[in-house]
Each structure stands twice: as C-alpha cells, then as structure tokens.
C-alpha cells in the first residue's frame, strides 16, 4: 500500500492560495442620501441662521455615517472569517475524498493482483506429483515470477544393472542436497540408477526429503536406497570403478572416509582422477556434457565419482527452474510430506498468507564474507534498512526469521525494523511445547528436535571429520551419524513458501531456498539477497 505523503510547506502555501481563491466576492450595499425639497425655501428665508442649522444637522449625520460604516466593517470582517472557515471545511472534505479515492484504487489494485495470481496459477497448473502448494500471495505488492515455458531437458532412463554410487562429503545438508542433484544429472547422462548414501555414512535423507517422490516424478525406478542396494547385492557389495571428478584430494575421499565406506561392507576400487592435471588448479574448470560422457562412461556395474558439490558442468542448465531432467513434477528434490505439512501449520498459526521470510546468516559468516572481494556481512542497522525497503514493497505485516544469530543481534534488529512508526514483528520458530499443535506431526513420528544425543562412548576418542562424528579406536571402528536436519529443512520450507524471500549471499541454504521457490512457482520479483548491490558501510580489517 502506498503511503500518503506528508504535508510540506509548499502544499500548505498552495492550500492557502486555494482558500483565498475560493473566497466569494463580498458586495457592499450602496448608501443613498435623500435631501427633501423644502430645505431650499428655508435657506432662502433664513440664510444666516440656515447655515448654522445645516451645520447642526450635518454633524449628527456624519456621526451616523461613521457608526454605520464601522458596523458595516465589522460585518465585512465576520463575513470574510466565515468564508475562510467554510473554505477550510470544504478543503478538509476534499482531502478526505482524495484519501477515500486512494483507498478504493488500492483495493482495485489488490483485486487485480489476486486475479493475476489466479490466472498465473491456471497457466501453470500444479502436477499431482507435487507435495505442496505455496501460500497465496493475495495481498502482496510483489507479483510472482513465471516459470519458463520451455526447459532444456534430457531423459533419465537408467539400465537396471548399472549403478552410480552417490558420495557427498562437503559441508552441511544444503551442500549435500546440491551434490545429490548433480549426481542425478550424472546418472542420467550415463544411463545409471542412483544409489543413495547409507545413513551410517551420511544424513538419513528419507527423513528430510521425499525419496519415493523422486521415482514418481520420473515414472520409473531411478533412485534406490542403500538398503535396497545392499539387499540386491547381498554380501558382494563393491564399487567396481572409482573415477574421481575432483582431482585433489581424489574424489574428496580421504583415508578415514574410505575406512567408513569399507565398514558398510563395500569393497573399493582404486581411486583414479578423471583429470589429474586439475590438481594444480586453484579454480574448478568448467566442463561440458561431452566431457562427462567421455570420461565416466564405462561398462562396470557400480561406478562412483566422489563428491560433486564443486563440479561445474553446464551450470546454467543444471540450475534452471525444474532442473535439467525431464519429469512430471514441479521439483524433484523437495522436503518430505511431514515437513511440508508442519510448515503449512506453522504459517497458519503464526504468519498468515502474506509474510516476508529472512535468512539472516551470522554464525561464522563474518570471517567468510570479509575474505571475499566484496563482503556480504552487514552491520545490523544497515541490514534493517535493507529489510525495510523490501517489506515496504511487499506490504507484508510480519517477517519470518531463520537465523543462527545471537539474541543480542536479533533484539537489535527487531528494535530497528520499524515502518511508519509501527514495529514489524520478527517471528522465529518457538521451542516445542505440548500446548501448541502445529509441530505435533513431527513429534508423533519421532522427528522433532535435532538436539538428541548421538554420541557413542567408545573409549572417549572423538574425531570430527567434515562435520560428522566419528569414533576411531584402532581396529575397532564405530560411527555415529549426524542427526537428521529436520529443523533446518522445516526452516527452509517455511522460507520457500513466503510471499517474498530475503537471503544471505554466499549461503547454500539460501541458494536451495531460491531453487525451491523457482520450482514451486512461489518466487517473487522482490526476492533478493540482503542489501543486494550494496557494500557494508563498515568493514573490519583482516587478521
């Protein structure tokens, strides 16, 4: 909603001029003096005495005239005052009419936006394979971005006896999901079925993403779990060929990771880099589809290519809305049904249909951002100004805050996010309580709370490798998997459903939200990274 501009001195001068122009002209009544005819006779008879009488008669007349004109002047002043008061009242009524007209125009515009959104939804119908529909952007001024009509895609028709074994090791959950997307692309190019990582080696993906949904999207079996693969191969599980996309370290698999893979019952082939010369490069070289098919095509039954998070193959094609593969869904990798329903219930409880979502990444981000050519870590007051600009465009009454920031930072941010003398609430997910039922589905299915104990006490020897917890006691090796990132995926889903999203530049968590929003059709023209196009107004010196 557009704000009514405040009155300026120019406007007040214009208003005064209008009041003067509108004052009706006042007509003064003419005064007529009549002198009777007998006066001349008396003057002739008594000339001397008549002059005195005339003077005596004129003095009271002059006094009467003075009294008359003074009364007429008071009447004139009263009339002018009344005219000014009437004009002021009339001007106030005109201003009220203008405000009413603006209100009606705003309602008409919102009605047109609702009609446009319904038309867009009809033009891009949601397929039955999708698990969710984003919340309606019924009152936002930021319209949604249409999905491309023609996508460049390839078919994924895997051979039943050819497998690509997924290995994802870099970073946290969002990095691993990007790695899985690229594995799916490689599997389609090579005509192989994708084997998901074991939950004993990686995240338990079936708790956070809908794996069965992936197969439904393609109408065939393209992805299998590690358990299915294990059952299929019985006690003869092996990776027949290990061709590494990443040259250094080869496949991103070090000795500890190799030991963990062997602990799953796998026999590993020798690691061989596809491009050994890449080990000397500081930047990852861009590759084309032909490079992949020429280097990784082989007759071996089970192939592994190592971590693909940093793989740069046809980047624009791979990252297009909907992805590079032909399928019948809006998106292939998406949150599980339980997480989607919980996100919808949270929005219905706390947010409503029109809200801005903010991913405010802070923990460990200061050093990361300041190491870049253009820092992406903004002081809280500057961040608040950037947020307010987006909120004003979106006309949203509330902000969903997904953050790892300390309470001191979020409290300051809340105190600064004020628009038109009204604070815009920053809403975070509250801790679980039995009094609230929006998250009951997760706890009913034992998915609530990521802070569960997950350590295995094995002679108290603890090593942290790539964010996973491992215990190494010589020949006896045991592994405790990272906890399911249900809370993080729930945050991601709530952000993906928002009317408008503000992300953190350089964060893969933000990147995955942008992907979901594009695929779901919830992306807005107002979506942007925090303070996009700006530099922090203060940057600390480097160490």
Secondary structure, DSSP 8 states (H G I E B T S, - for coil): --------HHHHHHHHHHHHHHS-------------THHHHHHHHSHHHHHHHHHHHHHHHHHHHHHHHHHHHHHHHHHHHHHHHHHHHHHHHHHHHHHHHHHHHHHHHHHHHHHHHHHHHHHT---TT-S------SS-SS-B----SS---B-----TT-EEE----SSSHHHHHHHHHHHHHHHHHHT-EEE---TTTS--GGGTB-HHHHHHHHTS--EE-HHHHHHHHTT--EESEEEES-TTTGGG--HHHHHHHHHTT-EE--EEES-GGGGG-SS---B-HHHHHHHH--S-SEEE----TT--BSHHHHTSTT-SB--SSS-SS-B-HHHHHHHHHHIIIII-S--EEEEE--TTHHHHHHTSSS-----HHHHHHHHHHHHHHHT-SEEEEEE---HHHHHHHHHH-EETTEE-EEE------TT--TTHHHHHTT---S-------STT--EEETTEEEEEETTEEEEE-----HHHHHHHHHHHTSSEEEE-TT-HHHHHHHHHHHHHT--BTT-EETTTT---S------
